[in-house]
Amino acid sequence: MNELVIKMVKRTGMVLCLLFAAPYCEAQIELSSGIDLSYPLLFNSNNKLPNYGQISFGPRLGIAYKPEDVQFFPILNFSFGRTRLPLKQFTNDNVAALSFNYVNVMINENFVVHFPQSQLFIYGGIGFSYLAEKGLALAGPRAGTMKSAIDSTANVNKLFPAMNLGFEYIYGESTGKDLYLSMGLNFQYILLLQDRNTYYFSINNPGTGINSYKANLTGNVISPGFYIALHYIIRRK
């Protein structure tokens, strides 16, 4: 037992010596802000076409721990704004859609690719999307002549699992600066769970009268997007 204690004390002393002998390194906290522009596409059995001209937009924020001269670094991204997803296609060319306020939270790992005069960040990660429903809207060539209303809902979720993959490019004189501008492409996937988010709604069509519908907001959302972000590096030891 005494021999084991002596070995443990020796190993602990060696580790402490190595820690005290290690030089101070300069770490960097990087803050970023920008504007997102995306085009969400929902794939499910309620809609023949995944898109109908919808566009999402809003600000984005990020905070990263980024030591100098690293190949990998983590970043926590937030984005929020207004979006719209199709609920049900009720004629050949008209769609009942739900408007949402969204908040996306993603934890990403970045891989840095260095070029002679630029840098490319390749990143991927997981997180969640919070969708707060703000009402029903109609889209299509005859949507302006109709009125819609949500009658009731059942099993509505607001929090959904998400993942994303993206590319961010820094060009020229911005590379290596404490304040720099970047452009990025992001592809986000959101899973809308089955047998959830049931909406009962009615549409008043002057040609056919009032019709009632039932639809589930389920399926797979793929949202390609473009953004421009401004970054600021805080250097600390």
Secondary structure, 3 states (H helix, E strand, C coil): CHHHHHHHHHHHHHHHHHHHHCCCCCEEEEEEEEEEEECCEEECCCCCCCCCCCCEEEEEEEEEECCCCCCEEEEEEEEEEEEEEEEEECCCCCEEEEEEEEEEEEEEEEEEEEECCEEEEEEEEEEEEEEEEEEEEEECCCHHHCEEEEEEEECCCCEEEEEEEEEEEEEHHHCCCCEEEEEEEEEEEEEECCCCCEEEEEEEECCCEEEEEEEECCEEEEEEEEEEEEEEEEEEC
